[in-house]
Amino acid sequence: MKQFISASGHIRQQLLAGISSAYYQQLDWIQGTGIVKKKLIDPNKVVLISGGGSGHEPAHVGYIGENMLDCAVMGTIFEPPSSKEILQAIEETYNQQGTLLIIKNFEKDLQSFLTAEKQAQEKGLNVAHVIVNDDCSVKLGTFEKRRRGVAGTVFVHKILGGAASAGKNLPVLTALGNDCIPMIKTLGVAFSSATPAGMVPQQYELEEDEMYFGIGIHGEPGYRIEKMKSSERIAIELVNKLKQQYDKLTLQKTAILVNGLGGIPLLELSVFMNDVQQLLEIEDIPVAYSRIGNFLTAYNTDGLSLTLLNIKEEEWLNYLKMPTDAFGWK
């Protein structure tokens, strides 16, 4: 795929400079870092911080706003930020209500965020975390579940963001995150791999007539390559695999997220959404909330993911529906 940006080491700074200038009324970027924070942070609520590598836009900087995140810390393409910058973000945004870190379940992300959390706690700051592990893909050959943090992370931003705005304290927010995260399941499919400005090597290649189930958001391989199928057949594969992750008796009300991975037109995502909705209707699984678009991408991957959230509590739905000015969600 043709690209008009260079593979320089300045992409993160250029990215955040562009975003912060476009949304200057609501975002503050600490220049020279990957830290972007809300212009005005409410001192009477718990601060929510997330982050990760660049290349997943609008995640995570696009979810800073009312009833969502207070701050995001961005790394370079497909690489998490340093623990030093995460600690700085905690200190820059801290108030007496404490801070909750929302971390995607990748080894490097965990190392950076948990190190920063420990350092903050050693300074006497009240910091906790939740770990998102919604990916239901399996490793090829061993069938071990990968449990990476992928598009379902955005549901966590929205639910915890709403709860924080409603005045829930840090222990309650942490418990809420640990309660809802196991109810979020995601699976993806790609029709071509990501090509991020020459900075990250491709981990798999597909022929023109092939697709790959279970791929990751950094271009990681999936669990099965097949010949291309229709949107309906792809929806059947993903819905069936996701349903298997739940007790059928408890899957009574769902929220769904159809997420583009960066290279699929909204027209095609919409057709896929319709196929998913029809399948869930046939299964008598009510859909109480749905979103479609690019929420957590894999640079320019020609692919998509489907996320199901089993809504156990009505308040989760209320938090999802709360308005926000975060540019990645509104």
N, C-alpha and C positions, 0 to 999 in steps of 0.2 A: 504494500500500500504506500502511495506517495505521501510524504510528510514535508511540511514547510518550516518545522522547527529543528534546531540543531540538537545534537546529543551532548550538549555542554553540561558542566556541573552547576549551571545557574538556573536550571529549569524550575526548581522549587521556588526560588526567589521571584522569578518572573511570573510564575503562576499566582503566587500570593499577592504580589504587587497588582496584578491585573484584577483579581477578585476583590481585593480591598478597595481599589479605586472605583470599581463598579458598584459596590455596596457600602460606600463610605459612611452612609448615614447610620448603619447598624453594626459595622464591624471595625475593630481596631487590630491592625497587624503590627506586631513588634518586629521591626525591620532587622534583618540579619539573622532571624530565627524562623522556625516553622510555627510559631504561636500566633493564632488568631483568636480574639475574644470578643464577646459582646460589648458594644459600646457602653451600655449601662447594665451593670450586674446587680441584681436585687440583693442587698445585704441580709435580707430576712429569709432567704431560702438556701437550701443546699446547692452548692456549685456542682454542675455536671461537666466532666471533661472526657473527651474521647480523642481518637486520632489514629494515625497509621501512615502508611506510605502514600505518596502522591500516585496518581494514575487511576484512582478509584472515584474521581469526581462525578457527582457533587459531594460524595463522602470525603472527609467528614466535615470539612469547613462549611459545606452547604446546609448543615443542620444546626448551626448556631443561630439562636433566635428565641422568641417568646415560646414558652412551653416545650422547648427542646434543649439543646446544649448551651452552655455558657462559654465554652472554649474548646478549640480543637488544636491539636499539635500534629503538624504534618512533617513527614520525612521526605526523602528523595523518592524517585519512582520505585515503587514496590519494596521500599525499605522503611521500617518504622523510625520515628524520631529517637533521638538519644535520651537517656534517662536524665541527663543534665537539663535539656530543654523541657522535659515533662515536669521536673521539679520546679523549674522557673515558672512554668504555667500555673502550677499549684499555688506557688507563693504570690504570683501576680494577681490571682483571682480570689484568694482565700478570704473567707469570713468565718465568724464564730459558729455558723451552722454546719461547717465541715464541707468536705469534698468527696464526691463519688467518681471513681474512674471506671469507664466502660471500655473493656479491653476485648479485642478479637483474639480468638484462641490460635495464635501462631507463636512459635517458640521465641522468635526475636521480639515480637510485640510484648509478650509476657515478661521477658527479661528486662526490657526498657521500662515498662510501666510499673512492674512490681519493685524494681530497684528504686525508682523514684518515690513510690509509695513508702517504702521502708525508710528512705532518707528523710522524707517529710515527717513521718511519725517520730523519728529520732529527734526532730526539731520541735516536737510537741504539737504538731498539727494533727487534726482529726481527719484522717483520710481512710477510705475503704474502697473496695472494688467489686465489680462483677465481671465474669468472663463469659462471652457469648460464643457458643459452639454449635450453631444451628445446622451446619453442613452435614448432610446424610450420605455423602459419597463414601465409597470404600476403596481401599488400596487394591490395585490390580494384583491378582494372584493370592493374596492373603485374606482379602475381604474384611480386613480390619477397618472399622469405622474411623474416618478421618477427623470428624468433629471440629472442623475449622470454623472460624467466625466469618460469616459471609453476609448476604443481603439482609437476613433477619436482624442484624445489628441495628438497622434503621428503625424497626419496630421497637427495639429496646430504647433507642434514643427518644422515641415519641412517647412511649408509655411512662418511662421514668421522668422525662421532661415535664409531662403533664402532672405527674404525682408530686414532683418537686415544687411546681408552681402552686399546687393545692396545699402546700405547707407540710408535707410529710417529712419527718426527720431522717437523719442518715441511717440509723438501724432499720427503720421501716422501708426506706428506699432500697437498701441492700437486700432485705428479705423479699421485697416485691420483685426485684430483678432475678433473684435466685428461684422464685416461684414461676415467673413467666418464661424465662429462657428455655427450660425443658419443653415448653409447649410450642416452641418455634422450630420449624423444620424447613430446610431449603435444599434444593437440588438443581443443578445447572446442566446446560448442554451447549456445546460450541460447534460452529460450522467452519470456523477457521481460528487460528491462534492469534494472540496479541502480538503486535510489533511496535513496542514502545520506544520510538525514537532511537533505535539502535543501542539502547543502554542495557537491555536485558535479553539474553539469548532465548530463542524459542525452545520450548521443552517438548513440543510435539508438532507434527505436520500432518495435514489432512489432504486427501485428494478432493477434487472438485465435487465429487458425489458422495462425500463421507461426512458424518457428524460424530461427535464424541460426548458421551454422557458422563457426568460426574466431574467435569473439569473444575479447577480452582480459579480464584480471582487473581492469581499471579502467573497464570499460564501453566499451572501444574496439570499433569495428565489426569485423565479420568479413569473410569472402570470398564468402558466398552465402546468400541468404534463400530458403527453400523453404516449402511448405505442411507442416504438422505430419505426421510419420510415426510409426510404431510404434517402440518401443524396439529391436526387432530391426533395423529398417532404419537407425536411427541408429547402432547398433553396427557394422553393415556399412560405413557411410560412414567412421566414425572408424578402425576396424581397417584397412580398405584403405588409407586415406591414411597411417596410421602405418607400415604394412608397407612402403610405397614408400620410406620413409626409410632402410631397411636393405638390405644385401645379403642376399637370401633364404638364401643358403648359411650365413650366420653367425647367423641368428636361430633358434638352437637351444634356448635356455632363457631364459625371460622372468620378470620380475616385473611385475605390473600394479597400477595404482592407479586406482580409480574414485573420483573426487573431486567432491563436491557443491559448487556455487558459492554456497550459502547459502540457497536457497529450495526445495530438492527433498527430499521425505520419504525416509527410509532405505528404506522399502518399494520405492519406484520405483528408487532406486539399486541395490537388490539384484536387481531384475528385470533391469536393464541389465547388471549384473555377470554374471548367468547367461547372458545373450545373448553377451557378449564371450567368456566361457569356452567356450561351445559353438562359436563361430566359430574360436577358436584351436585347439580340438581337431580340428575339420574340417581345418584347415590343417596339422595335425601339428606344432604349435608348443607344446611343453610349458610349462606355467605352474608355476614352482617356488615362487612367493611371490605373495600377493595381499592387498590391503587395500582396504577400502571405508569411506567416511565423508566428513565435511567436514574437509579437511586444509589447503587454501589457497583460501579463499572469495573472492568478489567482492561483499562486503557481503551483499545479499539477492537476488542474481541467481537467477532461476529457470533453472537450467542445470547442466551438469556438464562435467567433462573426463575424458579417458582418457589415462593415461600408460603407456607401455611402456618397460621397461628390458631391454636385451639383456645378459644376465649373462655377461660374458666370463671372469670369474675366480670360482672357488668362494668365495674369501674375501669377495667382495662379498655373496654370499648369507648367509654367516656373520655379517657385520656387520648386515645387515638383520634378522636373527633375534635379535640380542642384546637382552636385556630393557632396558626403560627406565621411569623414573617420570615422564617428560615427559607432562603431562596431555593434550596434543594427539595423542599417538600410542598410549599404553598402552591 
